[in-house]
Amino acid sequence: MSALLWLLIPLTTGIAASAWAWNAGRSNPGPPDRDTFEDLDHHQWLRTALGNH
């Protein structure tokens, strides 16, 4: 019986994780991100800054 009890731990964890993920989902998503090139410039700047050290 104790072996079956150990199976409850992953089962409970899986159920809790799916409930959390379902609850955390955005029901009203915002507009798409339109600052792709600005993000890319920031990423390149950060990469350059961190690459010099």
C-alpha angles and dihedrals in degrees: 000000000000090000090058089049089058089056089060092066097064091037092053091044092051093049092048092048093050092047090050093048091048091049093046093053114112111246093192109037117202127238117292118274109266098178096081096132092045089053090048092051091050091048092050091048091050092047091051093047093050093042093061094065 
